[in-house]
Amino acid sequence: MAGQERIINKLPAITISFWIMKICATTLGETAGDLLSMTMNIGYAVSSVILLGFFFTTLLSQLLSRTYHPLIYWLVILATSTAGTTMSDFMDRTLGLGYAIGSLILMSLLITTLIIWNSIEKSLSVTNIRSTRGEIFYWSAILLSNTLGTALGDFLADNSELGFTGGAMLIGGLLLLILLAYCFSNISPIILFWLAFVLTRPFGATFGDLLTKTHDKGGLGFGTIRSSLILFIALITLVIYEIIKVNKKSTFRKIQTT
């Protein structure tokens, strides 16, 4: 039975490094999505189609794999983040729905997905998913949460008068409250995970805007190319570390069984 769980479970442990990588990936998704749609002037609709293609390609690799592969897993996370950025911008700007309505639609879709997932799979586990159907629910929720996060981040930055720094500080404070609840309350860790997962996306979105936007718009003025490069190097470094850690664990298990 233990061997069967190792084959089926293809998700990482939820540790501090997981959240650091998540923030790097979502921030990179914000800057890379803007690089494609705005800096390269491809547009939100075409960018969304391209990035959704990237998402489905990486997702297929994840679904076909038999064990947890850090590179594949974080490529899918990055794909959901970049696609989520352009999809949100397409809804909010091209279709003219606005950040508030766009956020409300995406929040409703995410909650509906979680409810259906829980009713069918009888679990919202994020560390031990036992079926391909459960994996599809998991990645659907992640794609929606990252798309929602972009809309919420843009709403805080542009419509709330908090600016990029204020929006990042607000989301950071909420994440701190979730951490305190995890350490000192009896609230379900799964509920806290999904709250944190959703909120790290607007945190990454506002942080990405802080990096890329010009000084007169309240940003640091690094631009989308430099910001994307910095975040890409940081994420790749963390993924390499995760691969080394996973390989060490795998070697240790083999030694134990011989």
N, C-alpha and C positions, 0 to 999 in steps of 0.2 A: 504493500500500500504506500509506503514511504517513497519507493522508487517511482510509482505512478504519479504521485504528487509532484515530484521533481520534474517529471517530463511535462506535465500539464501546466504547472505554475511557471509563468514566464515574466513575472513582474518583480521589480526591485524591492528591497526592504525600504521602509519609510524612515529614513535617517536624516540627520542635519545635511549631509552631502546631497541627498535627494532634493531637498528644498533649495539649496544653493544652485544646483544644476537646473532645477525647474525655473528659477528666477532668471538665470542666464539665458536659458532657452527661450523663455517668453519675451525677454527684453530683446534678444536677437531677432525673434520673430517679428517684433514691432519694427525694428530698424530695417530688417531685410525686406519685409513687406512694403514698407514705404520706399525703399530703394528701387524695388521693381515697379511699383505703381506710380510713384511720383517722380523720383530722380531720373529714372529711365523713361518716364512718361508713357508707360504702356497702358495705364488706366486700370481702374479697380476691377471691371468686369473681366477683361482678358487676363489680368494678373490672378484673379480668383480661379479661373479655369485652369491656368498653368499650375498653380500651387495646389489645387485640389487633385490634379493629376499626380503631382509629387506625393501628396498625402496617401492616395489610394495605392500607389506603387510601394511606398514604404510600409503601409499597413498590410499589404499582401505578404510581404517578406516577414513581418511580425507574426501574422496568423499561421504561416507555413513553418515557422521555426519550432523546434521541439523543446528548447530551453531558453533561459533568459540570456539574450545577447545585448549588452549595454549599448553598442553602437546602433543596432537596429532600433531598439526601444527609444533612444533619445533622438534618432532621426525622425521617428513618427511624432514624438512630442514637438520637435522643431517644425515639422510639416503642419501640425494642427495649429501651431502658433502663427506661422507665416500666412497660412490660408485664412485663419481666423481674423487676422489683421485686415486683409483686403476684402474679405466677405463682409465684415462689419462696416468698413468704409463704404463699400458698395451700397449696403442697405441704408446707411445713415446719410450719405452725401449724394451718390448718384440717383438713388430712388427717392431721396428727399424725406425719408422717414424721421430723421433727427435722432440724436443720441438717446433721448428719453424713451421714445416709442420703440426704437431699435433694441434698447436694453430690455424693455418690458417683454417684447416678443421673444427674445433669446432666453430670458429668464424663464418664461413660461415653457418654452421648448425643453430647456434643461431639466426643470422640475418634472415635467411630463415623462421625459426619458428615464429619470431616476425612479419614478413611481412604477413605470412599466417594467423596468429592469428588476426592481425589488419584488414585484408581484409575480414575475415569471421565474426568476432565478432564486427567489427567497433569500437573497443576500445582495449587499452592495460592497462586498469585500474588495479591497484594492491591493491585497497581497496574495490572495490564493483564489484565482478564477479557474474553474474546472472545465469549462466548455468553450467552444468557439463562439457560441451565441453570447455567452457572458463577456467574452473579449470584445465582441462587436458593440455591445451595450457600453462597455468601459470606454472604448475609443470614441464612440458617439458622444458620450457625456464629456469627454475631454475636449473634443472639437468644439462642442457648444459652449463649454465653459471658457475656452480661450477666445472664442468669438465674442462672447458676452463680456469678457474682461476688457477687450479693446474698446467696446462701446462705453463701458463704465469708466474706463480710464480717460477717454476723450471727453466724456461728459464732465468729469471732475475737473479736467484741465481747462476746458473751453467754456463750459456753461455755469460752473459753480463759483467762478471767480476765485478759486483756490490757487489756480496756476499749477504748473508742473510740480514744483517743490511742495506746495501745500497738499496737492492730491496724493503725492507719494508719502508724505508724512501721515495723512489721514489713513491710508490703506495700511501703512506700516504699523500704526497704532492698533488698528483692528486685528492685524495678524498677531501682534503681541498679546492681545486679549484672548485670542484663540489658543495661543501657546500656554497662557496661564490657565485657561479652562482645561486644557489637556493635562496639565500637571496637577491641578488642585480641585478638579470637579469630577463628577460621575457622568458627564455628558458622553454619549457614544463617540469613540474615536473615529468611527467611519463618518459620522455627521461632521465632526470637526475637520476631518481630512478634506471633504468636499467643499466645506466653507473656505478652508485655507487654499485649496486648489483654485477655486474661482477667484479669490482675492489676490493671489500672487500674479494673476494675469493683468488686472488693472495696475498693480504695483509695477510690473514689468513694462506695461504700456506707458505709464506716466514717467517712469525712469528712462525709458527709451526716448520719449519726447524731450526730457530734460537733457539727455546727451546730444540729441540731433538738432534741436531747434536753435535758432540764432539768439544772440544775447538780447536783442530788442524784444523778442517774444518770450523771454524768461528762461531760455535754455543755455547750455554750455557751449553751443556752436561747433560741436565736433563733426556734424554732418552725418548723413546716413552711411557713407562708405567707410569712413574711419571708425564710426561707432560699431558698425557691423563686423568689421575686421577685428577690433578689440574683443568684442563679445564672442566671436567665433573661436578665436585663439583660447580664450578662457574656458569655453565649453568643451573644446577638443581636449584640452589639458585634463579637465575633470573626467571626461569619458575614458581617456587612456588610463587614468588612475583607477576608475571603476572596473575596466577590463582586467587590469593587473590583479585587483582584489578578487574578482570572480574566478580568475584562473587559479589563484592560490587556494581558494576554497575548494575548487574542483579537484586539484592535485591532492589536497589533504584528504578528501573523501575517498579518492582512489587508493591512497596509502592505507586508510583504515579498513578498506574492504579486501585488501590483499594479505 
